[in-house]
Amino acid sequence: MAQALRPNTVGGLFATDGKSHPLQDTLLVVTLVLGITSFVTAQFHHLHLLSSWTGLVGILIGAYGQWISVTTRERFGLILGLGASGVGFFLGMAHGGLFGGF
């Protein structure tokens, strides 16, 4: 009977509710791809347009994804994508901005 009182912690960080969430999963993948693209291109000074725009779009899509996310797995991936998008966006802005500053 003691087992009935214990919470099920199997799955931990990536616990899911067992249902399909196609919109949330799509937003997760798009945010991660934009974040990685923004972060990698921010390492090159002459790619500031690409890094700043992909970072901005990644931040916006990731924020909406966080708003409608259902599971911890989705939120975890979205935070990684949002962090990479944010770093890429700010480095892109520092290197020349959204419109190719001088």
CYANA upper distance limits for C-alpha pairs under 8 A (distance plus 0.5 A):
  1 MET  CA      5 LEU  CA      7.94
  2 ALA  CA      6 ARG  CA      7.45
 10 VAL  CA     15 ALA  CA      8.17
 11 GLY  CA     15 ALA  CA      5.25
 11 GLY  CA     16 THR  CA      8.37
 13 LEU  CA     72 THR  CA      6.93
 13 LEU  CA     73 ARG  CA      7.19
 14 PHE  CA     71 THR  CA      8.46
 14 PHE  CA     72 THR  CA      6.48
 14 PHE  CA     73 ARG  CA      5.02
 15 ALA  CA     71 THR  CA      7.49
 15 ALA  CA     72 THR  CA      6.83
 15 ALA  CA     73 ARG  CA      6.94
 16 THR  CA     71 THR  CA      6.16
 16 THR  CA     72 THR  CA      7.60
 16 THR  CA     73 ARG  CA      7.39
 17 ASP  CA     71 THR  CA      7.52
 21 HIS  CA     25 ASP  CA      6.57
 22 PRO  CA     26 THR  CA      6.52
 23 LEU  CA     27 LEU  CA      6.74
 24 GLN  CA     28 LEU  CA      6.60
 24 GLN  CA     65 GLY  CA      6.74
 24 GLN  CA     68 ILE  CA      7.61
 24 GLN  CA     69 SER  CA      6.48
 24 GLN  CA     70 VAL  CA      8.32
 24 GLN  CA     74 GLU  CA      7.59
 25 ASP  CA     29 VAL  CA      6.76
 25 ASP  CA     74 GLU  CA      7.49
 26 THR  CA     30 VAL  CA      6.63
 27 LEU  CA     31 THR  CA      6.45
 27 LEU  CA     61 ILE  CA      7.20
 27 LEU  CA     62 GLY  CA      7.43
 27 LEU  CA     65 GLY  CA      6.23
 28 LEU  CA     32 LEU  CA      6.70
 28 LEU  CA     62 GLY  CA      7.73
 28 LEU  CA     65 GLY  CA      7.35
 28 LEU  CA     74 GLU  CA      6.92
 28 LEU  CA     77 GLY  CA      6.84
 28 LEU  CA     78 LEU  CA      6.08
 28 LEU  CA     81 GLY  CA      8.28
 29 VAL  CA     33 VAL  CA      6.63
 30 VAL  CA     34 LEU  CA      6.56
 30 VAL  CA     58 GLY  CA      8.08
 30 VAL  CA     61 ILE  CA      8.31
 31 THR  CA     35 GLY  CA      6.39
 31 THR  CA     58 GLY  CA      5.63
 31 THR  CA     59 ILE  CA      8.09
 31 THR  CA     61 ILE  CA      6.80
 31 THR  CA     62 GLY  CA      5.96
 31 THR  CA     78 LEU  CA      7.02
 31 THR  CA     81 GLY  CA      5.70
 31 THR  CA     82 LEU  CA      7.39
 31 THR  CA     85 SER  CA      8.38
 32 LEU  CA     36 ILE  CA      6.55
 32 LEU  CA     58 GLY  CA      8.35
 32 LEU  CA     77 GLY  CA      7.66
 32 LEU  CA     78 LEU  CA      7.48
 32 LEU  CA     80 LEU  CA      7.62
 32 LEU  CA     81 GLY  CA      4.80
 32 LEU  CA     82 LEU  CA      8.19
 32 LEU  CA     84 ALA  CA      8.49
 33 VAL  CA     37 THR  CA      6.56
 33 VAL  CA     81 GLY  CA      8.04
 34 LEU  CA     38 SER  CA      6.42
 34 LEU  CA     54 THR  CA      6.04
 34 LEU  CA     55 GLY  CA      7.10
 34 LEU  CA     57 VAL  CA      8.01
 34 LEU  CA     58 GLY  CA      5.77
 34 LEU  CA     81 GLY  CA      7.87
 34 LEU  CA     85 SER  CA      7.16
 35 GLY  CA     39 PHE  CA      6.48
 35 GLY  CA     54 THR  CA      7.71
 35 GLY  CA     55 GLY  CA      6.71
 35 GLY  CA     58 GLY  CA      6.43
 35 GLY  CA     80 LEU  CA      8.49
 35 GLY  CA     81 GLY  CA      5.33
 35 GLY  CA     82 LEU  CA      6.98
 35 GLY  CA     83 GLY  CA      7.87
 35 GLY  CA     84 ALA  CA      5.10
 35 GLY  CA     85 SER  CA      4.50
 35 GLY  CA     86 GLY  CA      8.20
 35 GLY  CA     88 GLY  CA      7.71
 36 ILE  CA     40 VAL  CA      6.52
 36 ILE  CA     81 GLY  CA      7.67
 36 ILE  CA     84 ALA  CA      6.64
 36 ILE  CA     85 SER  CA      7.66
 37 THR  CA     41 THR  CA      6.51
 37 THR  CA     51 SER  CA      7.55
 37 THR  CA     54 THR  CA      7.52
 38 SER  CA     42 ALA  CA      6.45
 38 SER  CA     50 LEU  CA      7.49
 38 SER  CA     51 SER  CA      4.73
 38 SER  CA     52 SER  CA      7.37
 38 SER  CA     53 TRP  CA      8.41
 38 SER  CA     54 THR  CA      5.89
 38 SER  CA     55 GLY  CA      5.68
 38 SER  CA     84 ALA  CA      7.51
 38 SER  CA     85 SER  CA      6.23
 38 SER  CA     87 VAL  CA      8.40
 38 SER  CA     88 GLY  CA      5.10
 38 SER  CA     89 PHE  CA      7.19
 39 PHE  CA     43 GLN  CA      7.51
 39 PHE  CA     51 SER  CA      7.36
 39 PHE  CA     55 GLY  CA      8.28
 39 PHE  CA     84 ALA  CA      6.00
 39 PHE  CA     85 SER  CA      6.88
 39 PHE  CA     87 VAL  CA      6.83
 39 PHE  CA     88 GLY  CA      4.71
 39 PHE  CA     89 PHE  CA      8.32
 40 VAL  CA     44 PHE  CA      8.35
 40 VAL  CA     51 SER  CA      8.37
 40 VAL  CA     88 GLY  CA      7.94
 41 THR  CA     47 LEU  CA      6.36
 41 THR  CA     48 HIS  CA      7.79
 41 THR  CA     50 LEU  CA      7.41
 41 THR  CA     51 SER  CA      5.83
 41 THR  CA     88 GLY  CA      7.89
 42 ALA  CA     47 LEU  CA      7.13
 42 ALA  CA     48 HIS  CA      6.70
 42 ALA  CA     51 SER  CA      5.70
 42 ALA  CA     52 SER  CA      8.27
 42 ALA  CA     88 GLY  CA      5.68
 42 ALA  CA     89 PHE  CA      8.16
 42 ALA  CA     91 LEU  CA      6.26
 42 ALA  CA     92 GLY  CA      6.04
 43 GLN  CA     91 LEU  CA      8.49
 44 PHE  CA     48 HIS  CA      7.83
 45 HIS  CA     92 GLY  CA      8.32
 45 HIS  CA     95 HIS  CA      6.36
 46 HIS  CA     95 HIS  CA      8.32
 47 LEU  CA     51 SER  CA      6.81
 47 LEU  CA     92 GLY  CA      8.17
 48 HIS  CA     52 SER  CA      6.34
 48 HIS  CA     91 LEU  CA      8.18
 48 HIS  CA     92 GLY  CA      4.87
 48 HIS  CA     93 MET  CA      7.47
 48 HIS  CA     95 HIS  CA      6.26
 48 HIS  CA     96 GLY  CA      6.45
 48 HIS  CA     97 GLY  CA      6.93
 48 HIS  CA     98 LEU  CA      8.02
 48 HIS  CA    100 GLY  CA      8.08
 49 LEU  CA     53 TRP  CA      6.61
 49 LEU  CA     92 GLY  CA      7.22
 49 LEU  CA     96 GLY  CA      7.93
 49 LEU  CA     97 GLY  CA      6.97
 49 LEU  CA     98 LEU  CA      5.97
 49 LEU  CA     99 PHE  CA      7.26
 49 LEU  CA    100 GLY  CA      6.96
 50 LEU  CA     54 THR  CA      6.45
 50 LEU  CA     92 GLY  CA      8.31
 51 SER  CA     55 GLY  CA      6.31
 51 SER  CA     88 GLY  CA      6.08
 51 SER  CA     89 PHE  CA      6.44
 51 SER  CA     91 LEU  CA      8.26
 51 SER  CA     92 GLY  CA      5.71
 52 SER  CA     56 LEU  CA      6.60
 52 SER  CA     88 GLY  CA      6.90
 52 SER  CA     89 PHE  CA      4.76
 52 SER  CA     90 PHE  CA      7.50
 52 SER  CA     91 LEU  CA      7.95
 52 SER  CA     92 GLY  CA      4.96
 52 SER  CA     93 MET  CA      6.42
 52 SER  CA     97 GLY  CA      6.84
 52 SER  CA     98 LEU  CA      6.22
 53 TRP  CA     57 VAL  CA      6.67
 53 TRP  CA     89 PHE  CA      7.57
 53 TRP  CA     98 LEU  CA      6.73
 54 THR  CA     58 GLY  CA      6.34
 54 THR  CA     85 SER  CA      7.70
 54 THR  CA     89 PHE  CA      7.80
 55 GLY  CA     59 ILE  CA      6.58
 55 GLY  CA     84 ALA  CA      8.27
 55 GLY  CA     85 SER  CA      4.70
 55 GLY  CA     86 GLY  CA      6.47
 55 GLY  CA     87 VAL  CA      8.20
 55 GLY  CA     88 GLY  CA      6.00
 55 GLY  CA     89 PHE  CA      4.76
 55 GLY  CA     90 PHE  CA      8.49
 56 LEU  CA     60 LEU  CA      6.84
 56 LEU  CA     85 SER  CA      7.49
 56 LEU  CA     86 GLY  CA      8.03
 56 LEU  CA     89 PHE  CA      6.46
 57 VAL  CA     61 ILE  CA      6.58
 58 GLY  CA     62 GLY  CA      6.26
 58 GLY  CA     81 GLY  CA      7.81
 58 GLY  CA     82 LEU  CA      7.09
 58 GLY  CA     85 SER  CA      6.00
 59 ILE  CA     63 ALA  CA      6.49
 59 ILE  CA     82 LEU  CA      6.01
 59 ILE  CA     85 SER  CA      6.38
 59 ILE  CA     86 GLY  CA      7.03
 60 LEU  CA     64 TYR  CA      6.89
 61 ILE  CA     65 GLY  CA      6.59
 62 GLY  CA     66 GLN  CA      6.60
 62 GLY  CA     78 LEU  CA      6.33
 62 GLY  CA     79 ILE  CA      8.20
 62 GLY  CA     81 GLY  CA      7.54
 62 GLY  CA     82 LEU  CA      6.27
 63 ALA  CA     67 TRP  CA      6.80
 63 ALA  CA     82 LEU  CA      8.15
 64 TYR  CA     68 ILE  CA      6.99
 65 GLY  CA     69 SER  CA      6.16
 65 GLY  CA     78 LEU  CA      7.54
 66 GLN  CA     74 GLU  CA      8.49
 66 GLN  CA     75 ARG  CA      6.65
 66 GLN  CA     78 LEU  CA      7.20
 69 SER  CA     74 GLU  CA      6.66
 69 SER  CA     75 ARG  CA      6.84
 70 VAL  CA     74 GLU  CA      7.51
 70 VAL  CA     75 ARG  CA      8.29
 71 THR  CA     75 ARG  CA      7.02
 72 THR  CA     76 PHE  CA      6.48
 73 ARG  CA     77 GLY  CA      6.86
 74 GLU  CA     78 LEU  CA      6.58
 75 ARG  CA     79 ILE  CA      6.60
 76 PHE  CA     80 LEU  CA      7.00
 77 GLY  CA     81 GLY  CA      6.75
 78 LEU  CA     82 LEU  CA      6.40
 79 ILE  CA     83 GLY  CA      6.50
 80 LEU  CA     84 ALA  CA      6.79
 81 GLY  CA     85 SER  CA      6.48
 82 LEU  CA     86 GLY  CA      6.44
 83 GLY  CA     87 VAL  CA      6.73
 84 ALA  CA     88 GLY  CA      6.57
 85 SER  CA     89 PHE  CA      6.34
 86 GLY  CA     90 PHE  CA      6.62
 87 VAL  CA     91 LEU  CA      6.60
 88 GLY  CA     92 GLY  CA      6.40
 89 PHE  CA     93 MET  CA      6.62
 90 PHE  CA     94 ALA  CA      6.65
 91 LEU  CA     95 HIS  CA      6.67
 92 GLY  CA     96 GLY  CA      6.86
 92 GLY  CA     97 GLY  CA      6.23
 92 GLY  CA     98 LEU  CA      8.15
 93 MET  CA     97 GLY  CA      4.28
 93 MET  CA     98 LEU  CA      7.11
 96 GLY  CA    100 GLY  CA      5.75
 96 GLY  CA    101 GLY  CA      5.28
 96 GLY  CA    102 PHE  CA      7.13
 97 GLY  CA    101 GLY  CA      6.37
